[in-house]
């Protein structure tokens, strides 16, 4: 088992460069199957979620070449084969292959998708979108078979602005006949990034970044070159670390607008942040003030930064409340934070955090990706040594996390035990 050993309380100085966005990349890679020929994606992070998608590409007889952040995908020999559970269980985004194969071939069989255990995570909105576009769905115990004699554009009113359902609907509608309107669409930057790539391939999509996206179906797409946007959740995670330990810490290669909901909250808490066009500088403050946080869809405060933020709030003076509105089970970091000395109570979807508390090292577990980030942040400000177990969850989403933190002065290493 791989564990992360962290010795806390070291000031961090220097620069951390943010990688390409995980949640963009995991949509762009499957979506590239819609296009004929070669697509080159640059700024793809080197994380295990991408390795999992690469395995699926290779299984589908797609040629993949990876070199320092780029991924060349050639779909010339693509085969539409049933995708087994071993390939779908590792991550939620595997179901974007379902949309891509349905869009391209009008038929797909795929085992059900996996992903972090942070709530029930139903996919009813994706299935609703597929049906509205003309598909018939057969649900087996562990798999879906989805077929359509013809995919036809339609109005798709989503019950909630689901990121996954918006992406799946976009992917299928791009090659469907006629006009599709996605109502109540998610507005996350990763969706805008996907639309940018699809339009470069020849798609006709407008309205991305708003709640109404319009797609005029086209008969084919041709591969293109595309640069993935920087990862706003990775940027946010390191900015929070900087708020605790930064000594003029630079967070480089960011789109400040994408993390505005975070930087606004940090400024309210008394954190010093200088925001520039594509980087920010953050200094720790020993006078952090409590704050109330509510997670919301973009442009609200992202659920993916909720757990990292809770680690920060344990060091703030006063009583903070954090309400998680997106997932019903995203507090699995809390018992471990309390073991480390935090004072957090859970009432339904709301946490009450009383601070500041002195944190001390402990043996803890990363139960999911962002819980792992939360525990890492806590361990970096804790007295003594923390051992974080099950770090595979953490390595799914943060490229070169040990190297990036070591370079700015953290004492952190991976150990095989
Ligand atoms: N929902 C439904 N029905 C659906 C779809 C969603 O009820 O058909 C509910 C979910 O249960 C959840 C909420 O709506 O409570 C949000 O789900 P959404 O579909 O928006 O999320 P997702 O596509 O499954 C993506 C990211 C998550 C991120 C969320 C919200 C990827 C691969 N995953 O998930 O990222 O938390 O959007 O921003 O893009 C992470 O990176 O750690 C992560 C979990």
Boltz pocket constraint, residues with backbone or C-beta under 6 A from the ligand:
constraints:
  - pocket:
      binder: B
      contacts: [[A, 23], [A, 26], [A, 92], [A, 93], [A, 116], [A, 119], [A, 120], [A, 121], [A, 122], [A, 123], [A, 124], [A, 125], [A, 126], [A, 160], [A, 161], [A, 162], [A, 163], [A, 164], [A, 165], [A, 186], [A, 302], [A, 303], [A, 304], [A, 325], [A, 326], [A, 327], [A, 328], [A, 369], [A, 370], [A, 397]]
      max_distance: 6.0
